[in-house]
Amino acid sequence: MPVGLLVLWDIDHTLVDTRGVGRELWAEAFDQVTGVTMREQVRVDGLTEPVIFRETARMHELPDSVEMFAEFARALGAAHVRHAADLRERGCALPGVPSLLAAVARRGIRQTAVTGNVREAAVIKLAAFGLDAYMDLDVAAFGEDAEERPELVRIALERAGVRPDQAVLLGDTPADVRGGVANGVRSIGVATGRAGAAQLRAAGAAAVLDDLSDTGAALRVITCGGDTPAPTEGACAY
């Protein structure tokens, strides 16, 4: 039996919006680990947590190390556990996301995450809005796994045992898209973050969705390929 499609999801601003909670928890963990109050943070769009931590530490004239990041990752994950209720109350799943993930799952298609978040924070973000039930997180790739998006995608493909042509990636940043393209994975931009459609296309997106609110249209783009939804599901490969 041939291996079916694997959908690789970015999390922040593709599936969920923490509405400021994520940054607050990041600052809390940074203070706990470094002993320094975070005055500013590097722009995080598309970056992984190891890179964000290293560059933010430099902005505060602090050293960083693999050991310090590991301590930070533990502190950040624990902060998400402690504040899961705040995340549920103040954050949200983006429009159409629960319906789309459910529709993909009904087709028998595997879904997982490729995210710069550390594992525990990612799991809490997904669970807060009931999205974890649709994800095979055993094959996901997280911020602890690699610093660059292309490597995260490669790791997820390897863990899932699928070829690049058996996967599709969805993300809101050019870095997400480039991570997929670098591995030969069809990548779909979702313009729900700071990047517009033109930036996502320039990064190599095979298609761009304004958002995920139209379940049928998004599902057809995911399963059919191309830039225009196929007229019927029967025309799709999956």
N, C-alpha and C positions, 0 to 999 in steps of 0.2 A: 504494500500500500504506500503510495507516495506521501511524503510529508506535506501537511497543509500549510496554509499561510500563517505567519507569525507577525502580529502587529506590535511594534515597539513604540511605546508612548513616553514622551517627555511629561513631566508632572506640572511644574509651576507655570502658570499662565497658558498652559495647553489644556490641562484637566481641571486645575483648581486655582483659586486666588485666595491667599491667606489674609489679604487686606491689612497688611502691616504686622500681623502676629509673627510671621516668620522672621522678619527683621528684628523684632523685639527679642525673640528667643535667641537669635544669633548673637545679639549684643550681650545678652545675659551670659551665654556660654563663653564669649570672648573675655568678658570681665572676670568670670570665674577662673579661667585657665591662665590668663596673662596677668591678672591683678591690675589691669588698666581699663578704665572706662572707655568704650568705643566712641570716639568723636566723629568719625566718618568711616565709610565703607566703600571699597572699590565698587564700581558699577558691575552688577552681578550677572547681567543678561548673558546666558549661554555658558557661563563659567561653571566649573566644578568647585565643590567646597574646598579641596586642597589649594586650588589656585586663589580662591577668594580669601581664604585664611592667610596664605602667604603674603599676598599683596596688601591686605588690610593691616597685617602686622608691620609690614614695611612702612606703611603710611604713618604708623605710630612709633616708628623707629625701634621696633622690637625684633629680636631674632626669631627665627622659626626653625622647626626641625620635624622630622618624621614622627618622633616621639611626642612632640607638642601637638601636632595635628591629631594624632591618635587620641590624646587626652581631650582635645577639643571636640572631636567627633563623638566621644562618649558623653561629654557634657551637653552637647547639642541634642543628641538623641534623648537623653534624660530630661532635658527641658521640654521637649515635645511631649513626652509621656506625661509630665506634670501638668502641662497646660493644654492637654487634648480638648478639654471642655471649652476653653477660650477659643481654640481653633474652630470647633464646630459652631460656636455662637457667632463669631465675628467673620469667619471665612466662608467660602462657598465653593461648590462645584460649579464650573462654568456652564452657561446655558447649553442644554442638549446633551451634556456629557453622560449622565447616568443612562439615559435612553439609548445613546449610541453604543456605549460599552455593553449594555444588555443585548442590543441587536446583534453586535459582533459575536457575542458569546452564543447566542441562539443559532448562529450559523456554524457552530463548532470550531470557531477560529480561536487559536491561542493568542493571548494578549499578555504583555509584560511591560516593565518600565525600563527605560534607559535614562538615567537622571544623574545630575551632579550632586543631588542631595545625598547625605549619609543615609545608610540603610534604615536606621530606626526612625529618623525624621520622615523619610519617604513613606514608610509603612503607616505611621500615624496620620500623615496627611491624607493618604488614600482611605484609611479606615474611618476617618472622621466623617467622610461623606459617602460611606458604603461602597467605595470603588474597589477596595481590595478584593472583594468576592469575585471579581472578573479577571484578576491578574494571577498569572503563574510567576510568583516572585522568586521561585527557586532558580529561574533562569535570568532574572533581572540583573542589571549592572548599575552600581551605585558609586557615589563619590569616593568611597574607600578603595575602589577597584582600580581607578586610573585618573590621571589629571586631565586628559584630553578626550573630547567627545568621540573621535574616530575609534580610539581604543576601547571606550565603553561599548560602542556598537559591536565591535569585533568580539568582545568578551561575551556579550549577550547571545550573539549568533552561535558562538562556540558552545556555550552552556546549553542552548536549545537544540543543538545539533541540526541546524538548518543552513542552507546556502543563502547567500545574499539575494538571489532571485526568488527566494521563498519568503521574503520578509518585506514589510513596508514600515516606514518610520513616520511619525507625526510629531511636529514640534513647532514652537512659536518663534524661535530665534534662527538667524542665519547659521549660528554655530551648530544647532541641532541638525539642520538640513545638511550642512557640510559634513557632519559626522556620518550621516547615512550615505551620502554620495561617495565619500572617500572609500567606503566599503562596497560600493556597487549596489546599495540598497535603494529602492525607489523611495523617495522622500517627499512628503506632503507638508507644505507650510500651512500653519493655522495662524491667521493674523489677529490673534487675541492678546498679544503682548505689545511691545513697543515697536517691533518691526512691521513695516507695511508690506503689502503684496509684492511691490517691486523689489524690495530688499530680499525677500524670501526667494523670489524667482532668480535673482542675480546669484544667489548662493547655490542654485541648482535644483530648486524644488520642481518636481514634475507637475505639480498642481498646487494651487493655493485655495484654501477655504477661508471665507471671512470669519467664520466661527463654526461651531459644531451643532448649531441649533436645528438644522434640517437633517434629521436622522437618515432619511432615505437617500438624499444627495450625498451625504458624507460616506455612508456605507457603500454606495456604488463607486465613489472615487477610490475608496480603500480597496475594494475587492476587484474592481475592473481595470484599474490603471488608467492612464491618460488624464487629460485635463477636464473633460466634459463627462458628467455622469452618463452611463449607458442607459438607453430607454427602458430596458427591462433587466431584472436580476438574472434572468436566464442567459444573458449575454456575458455574464461574468465568469471568471475562471474558478471562483471559490464560492 
